[in-house]
Amino acid sequence: MTDFAIAAAPSPATAPRLRALQLALLWFVGASGAIVFIEPSPYEFAILLSIVVFFASGLRITPALIVPIALLIGVELGYTIGASSLLDDPIILNWLLTSWYMAITAMFFALVTLEHTGDRIEALAKGYLIGGLIASLAGIAGYFNLIPGTTDLLTYAGRARGTFKDPNVLGAFLIFPAVYALQRVIEGSFWSAMRHAIAFGIIALAIFLAFSRAAWGTLAGASMLMIALMFVTAPTQQRRLRIVMLAAIAGLVLVAAIAVLLSFDRIDALFKERASFSQPYDSGRFGRFGRHLLGAGMALDYPTGIGPLQFRRFFPEDTHNSFLNAFMSGGWISGILYPALVFITAAYGLRNVFVRTPWQRTYIAIVATLIVTLLESFIIDTDHWRHYFMLIGLTWGVAIASSRLRLQSHAGP
C-alpha cells in the first residue's frame, strides 16, 4: 500500500517560502505551549493556524498511521459513550471536546513529521525550549518575588507554577526542554553546550521550585534513559566516553546546585515536606493508591464507565491515574484501547530510535520523555496534557520516517 495526499501540493515557485512559513509555525506551536493560564491559550491559535496551513499546502498520510488513528478514535468513542448521558453539563461537554481535540493534535503531529522530518522536529523542539525558558523564568520570578505583585499569579501554595495553573503541570511540561537542553550540553559544540547548559540550569531550577515529586522523578528518569540511549547508539568509543564524562559532570553540578538551594530554610522546609512518600492524600483506604485499587474493582461493574469527572462523586478526589481514568470515563472500550495506544506507541518509538538518521539525536530525547511520562500516568492524570499528545504524535510520525529511511538504505541505489 502506498501513501496518499490529503491536499494538493504547492507549486515549486512557492515551496521554499511555504516551507519557511511551516517551520516558523511549528516553532511558534512549541513556544506557545508554555502559556496556558489563559483559555483559550495561544497554543490553540497556533495549532489551528498550523493545521490550516499544512492541510491547505498538502500532507501525506501513510497506512502505518492507521494503527494510532484507529486507537485514538476508539478511545474517544469510548469517552463519548460514557459521557452520552451527561452532556447537558457544560463541564462534561468541555472535557469531552478537549479529549477529541487532544487526539486531533496527536494525529496532526504524526502527519506533519512524515516529511522534512529533521527540520520539522527541530523547529518544534527549539520553539518548545524557548517556551520552557519562558515558563521557567516566570516561575522563578514568582517564587523569589522578583516582579512585585505577581507572586499569587506565578506561584501556588509556595510552589512555582509560572505560566501554568498548576505547579505539577509546569514541572511536567518542562521535562522535554530540560532533556533536550541536557542532550545538547553532552553532545554539542563548546558554545552550543554553554548556551544549553544555561538553559538547562534555568529549567531544572524551575522544576525543582515547582516541588512536584512526579516532575523530579520524571526528569531523573528521562535524563537517565536519554543518556543510556545516547550511549548505546553512539557510533564510537570516544563518543561514549564523552557522554559518560559530561553526564557525570552535569550530575555533580546538579547535586551541588540542589545542596546550595537547600541551604535556604524556606526551600529546605518545603523540600522535606514534598519529598516525603507519606503524604496524607496518598495513604489510607481512600488515598491515592487506595482509590486505584477500589476503582479497579469498580471498573468491572461498569462496562460503559461512569462518565468523565464522575469518579469524584464516589471518592474524595479524582483518579490520579490515566489508565484507571480511561476505564472510569470511557468504560471497557477506552480502558483497553488507551493503554494499547500508549504502550504500542512507546514500543514502536523505542524500536525505531536505534535507526541511524539525521534526526536520531532529537528523537532519542522525544522517546525518552514519552516513555517516562507514560510511567508517570500511573500516578497522575496526563490525558489532557497538550505536550503529552504532541509527544505521542511525534513518536509515530518520526518512527515511520525513520523506518522508511532504514528500508531505503537497505534497498540501495
Secondary structure as the mmCIF struct_conf table of DSSP 4:
data_model
#
loop_
_struct_conf.conf_type_id
_struct_conf.id
_struct_conf.beg_label_comp_id
_struct_conf.beg_label_asym_id
_struct_conf.beg_label_seq_id
_struct_conf.end_label_comp_id
_struct_conf.end_label_asym_id
_struct_conf.end_label_seq_id
STRN STRN1 PHE A 4 ALA A 5
BEND BEND1 ILE A 6 ALA A 7
HELX_LH_PP_P HELX_LH_PP_P1 ALA A 8 SER A 11
TURN_TY1_P TURN_TY1_P1 PRO A 12 THR A 14
HELX_RH_AL_P HELX_RH_AL_P1 ALA A 15 SER A 32
TURN_TY1_P TURN_TY1_P2 GLY A 33 ALA A 34
BEND BEND2 PHE A 37 PRO A 40
HELX_RH_AL_P HELX_RH_AL_P2 PRO A 42 SER A 57
STRN STRN2 ARG A 60 ILE A 61
HELX_RH_3T_P HELX_RH_3T_P1 PRO A 63 LEU A 65
HELX_RH_AL_P HELX_RH_AL_P3 ILE A 66 ALA A 83
TURN_TY1_P TURN_TY1_P3 SER A 84 SER A 85
BEND BEND3 LEU A 86 LEU A 86
TURN_TY1_P TURN_TY1_P4 LEU A 87 ASP A 88
BEND BEND4 ASP A 89 ASP A 89
HELX_RH_AL_P HELX_RH_AL_P4 PRO A 90 VAL A 112
TURN_TY1_P TURN_TY1_P5 THR A 113 LEU A 114
BEND BEND5 GLU A 115 HIS A 116
HELX_RH_AL_P HELX_RH_AL_P5 THR A 117 TYR A 143
TURN_TY1_P TURN_TY1_P6 PHE A 144 ASN A 145
BEND BEND6 ILE A 147 ILE A 147
TURN_TY1_P TURN_TY1_P7 PRO A 148 GLY A 149
HELX_RH_AL_P HELX_RH_AL_P6 THR A 151 LEU A 154
STRN STRN3 THR A 155 TYR A 156
TURN_TY1_P TURN_TY1_P8 ALA A 157 GLY A 158
STRN STRN4 ARG A 159 ALA A 160
TURN_TY1_P TURN_TY1_P9 GLY A 162 THR A 163
BEND BEND7 PHE A 164 LYS A 165
HELX_RH_AL_P HELX_RH_AL_P7 PRO A 167 PHE A 173
TURN_TY1_P TURN_TY1_P10 LEU A 174 LEU A 174
HELX_RH_AL_P HELX_RH_AL_P8 ILE A 175 GLU A 187
BEND BEND8 GLY A 188 GLY A 188
HELX_RH_AL_P HELX_RH_AL_P9 PHE A 190 ALA A 210
TURN_TY1_P TURN_TY1_P11 PHE A 211 PHE A 211
HELX_RH_AL_P HELX_RH_AL_P10 ARG A 213 THR A 233
BEND BEND9 PRO A 235 THR A 236
HELX_RH_AL_P HELX_RH_AL_P11 GLN A 237 LEU A 261
TURN_TY1_P TURN_TY1_P12 LEU A 262 SER A 263
BEND BEND10 PHE A 264 PHE A 264
HELX_RH_AL_P HELX_RH_AL_P12 ASP A 265 ALA A 275
BEND BEND11 PHE A 277 PHE A 277
TURN_TY1_P TURN_TY1_P13 PRO A 280 ASP A 282
BEND BEND12 SER A 283 GLY A 284
TURN_TY1_P TURN_TY1_P14 ARG A 285 PHE A 286
BEND BEND13 GLY A 287 GLY A 287
HELX_RH_AL_P HELX_RH_AL_P13 ARG A 288 ALA A 299
TURN_TY1_P TURN_TY1_P15 LEU A 300 ASP A 301
TURN_TY1_P TURN_TY1_P16 PRO A 303 THR A 304
BEND BEND14 ILE A 306 ILE A 306
TURN_TY1_P TURN_TY1_P17 PRO A 308 LEU A 309
HELX_RH_AL_P HELX_RH_AL_P14 PHE A 311 PHE A 314
BEND BEND15 PHE A 315 GLU A 317
HELX_RH_AL_P HELX_RH_AL_P15 SER A 322 ASN A 352
TURN_TY1_P TURN_TY1_P18 VAL A 353 PHE A 354
BEND BEND16 VAL A 355 VAL A 355
TURN_TY1_P TURN_TY1_P19 PRO A 358 TRP A 359
HELX_RH_AL_P HELX_RH_AL_P16 GLN A 360 GLU A 376
TURN_TY1_P TURN_TY1_P20 SER A 377 ILE A 379
BEND BEND17 ILE A 380 ILE A 380
TURN_TY1_P TURN_TY1_P21 ASP A 383 HIS A 384
HELX_RH_AL_P HELX_RH_AL_P17 ARG A 386 ALA A 411
#
